Amino acid sequence: MINQKETQDAIAIINKLANSYNKNAYDGKDRIIEINFTDIKKSYQIVLGKQGSTIHTDGSLVATTRIDTPYSVWASIASGEISAGEALGKQLYTVTGDFSFMIKWGKYFDINTVNNDDNSEELPEENELKKPLMTTMLIPWIVYWTAISSNPKTGSIITLAVCVLLPLLRRSHKLVLWDKLTFALVAILSAGAYINGDGNTFTSIGYLLFGLIWILSCIFKEPLTATYVKYQYGGDRACRNLLFMKTNYILTYCWGVLYVLTAIWTWILQSDGLGYLSLIINFVIPAGMGIFTLWFQKWYPAYVASGKGGKHHPQ
């Protein structure tokens, strides 16, 4: 039996949401957001246009993004009892159509109307260090692999110089655990390569340690990728989004396994005198993994949010 009070409250939530629309976010494309309350059998479409927002109740429009949710779940989100990101991660509601809109929710609506705190950008306070950059961690490793494989002696000196200078160049940015660990490991490996003079062995060891860093980061509350990219999704708030975290755990583990395997085939190829081939492979395969990462981080959350990635569906 449909509860009349729930229906009235649902209309109030929809009206409040529509009224909170930020017209300045309009980018030349009308968006139609449909919220279907599965338990009270009511569906509302909010059209976001250049002049403002309008509400339609006849279902006559084709939604660009559709949210299927029990009213009780959306009411809990609206009251702040649970964040939209957490509820989505638990698959308490589903999203179909343009999932990218959900990531930009805070851009279009006042986040206080629906507690979608995972999508609001966390602004730095005055004098606070800027967000960490993944390139701070990657640059020393890339220089190390390239320089050491070419000339262990000269390459070691170049790499050590990078480990000293890079923290100074990035002094306005926050340095996280993985940055500091990278500086320490790369410096130790460079010193070892300089003393030993065996560039091939130390190149493979570098790939192995790099891969293990990614894999071992998965035992922490934040996998390596999340530590850097979370700032694009609201900073620490993004880590309360189960879907965001699961996506990053998967990607971090995949990158780790890739570089452990890279260490193995690099060692084999260099031992057979095919070092030039390993350089080509070690460029092409990570590039392909990068393309996969860009695709996966968009496809996987949308797949799970649509209800296809699990057993739980809104009733």
Protein Blocks (a to p, Z undefined) as FASTA:
>chain_A
ZZfklmmmmmmmmmmmmmmpcfklpgoiacddddddfklopacdddddfkbccddfklpa
ccfbdcdddfklmmmmmnopacfklmmmnopaccehjfklmmmmmmmpcfklpccfklpc
cdddehiacdddfklmmmmmmmmmmmmmmommlmmmmmmmmmmmmmmmmmmpccdfklmm
mmmmmmmmmmmmmmnopaklmmmmmmmmmmmmmmmmmmpmbdfklmmmmmmnopjmlmmm
mklmmmmmmmmmmmmmmmmmmmmmmmmmmmnopmmmmmmmmmmmmmmmmmmmmmmmmmmm
mmmmnopmpmbdcZZ
